[in-house]
Amino acid sequence: MQVCPECENTLTFAEDEVEEGEVVLCEECGAEYEVVNTDPVELSKVEEAGYDESAIVFHDEEEE
């Protein structure tokens, strides 16, 4: 039985039927976990796809 580290809710999935690479969703808080190992089952939190703030380019609206 796996527990969500974010909200401590029990994650409901068939541990004997998951495959590596599958994503398990916490029904309580919405956190996503990737199955990284199946024997024993190990999960890794899927980080949200974000953007690199240092790559943002700002343009002045008054530039012509």
DAMOLIN-V477688 format. One record per helix or strand. SS is the DSSP state (hx for helix, st for strand). FROM is the first residue (numbers start at 1). TO is the last residue. If there is no record, write none. Layout:
ss={SS,SS}
from={FROM,FROM}
to={TO,TO}
This chain:
ss={st,st,st,st,st,hx}
from={2,10,23,32,41,53}
to={3,11,25,38,45,55}
